[in-house]
Amino acid sequence: MRALVLAFGLLLAVPAAASAHEVSSKGVTISHPWVRATPTGANVGAAFLEIKTDASTSDRLTSASSPAAERVEIHTHIMDNGVMKMRRLEGLDIAAGSSHMLKPMGDHIMLFNLKQPLKEGDSVDLTLNFEKAGPVSVKATVEPMGAMGPHGFKGQPGSGDTAQHTHDH
């Protein structure tokens, strides 16, 4: 009987865990949001995720916010005379039926003036503001310092650069 109750409990938990990796609103879906852990004393962090739109929805990410930081901005990396530099973006256009990856060394969300260090295993609340879909709230998992993807992946799921999964299960 105890095993049956445990098995039923696990069945109920699986959909909840899966849905935590994806949030949808008005034709916009946010998948696998995550941030990197920060060392004590660091006052900036970065968030990564995938934004997908359904076939009939185009939208624009206009801003983001988080109670974990005083200021949140959308950023990209550019190569300038052989030097990688970050630049603030006013927004990101997402075409209908497409996907846009926010990942290390690409577009991402910067968290400035962190209120406390981001600790591996915790989560960070983020609100992404879209022109049409409005605010979409997600919980980003805090992954290890230096991580290139969530949950032990070598990159953002869905981006094609997740070939090696490093978690031991």
Protein Blocks (a to p, Z undefined) as FASTA:
>chain_A
ZZmmmmmmmmmmmmmmmmmmpcceehiacehiacddddehiabdcddddddddfkbccdd
fbdcdfkbfbdcddddddeehiacddddfbdcddehiacdddehiacdddehifbdcdeh
iacddddddfklopaddddddddehiabeehiabdehklpambacbdZZ
